[in-house]
């Protein structure tokens, strides 16, 4: 198993018992992880939504008003590639 999958498995196990990365409240730990998943979504890479706890966490933090405010405003066609 590669390192990325092992890390995602660890996150999934952590979130099985908690609503957020460090417990029941949104904390700096969530802020540290969120950009990675947000970028994956922005660039249509995504992540395995079969990881139900991780998917639920991402949905909860993405629904926070501060998430939309923090996203860069991209013009259509502005991403090279």
URTA-V375763 format. One line per field, one symbol per residue. burial: I if it has 9 or more other ideal C-beta (glycine too) atoms within 8 Angstrom, else O. A space follows every 10 residues. Layout:
burial: ???
//
This chain:
burial: OOOOOIOIIO IIIIIOOIOI IIOOOOIOII OOIIOOIIII IOOOOOIOOO IOIIIIIIOI IIOOOOIOOO OOOOOOOOOO O
//
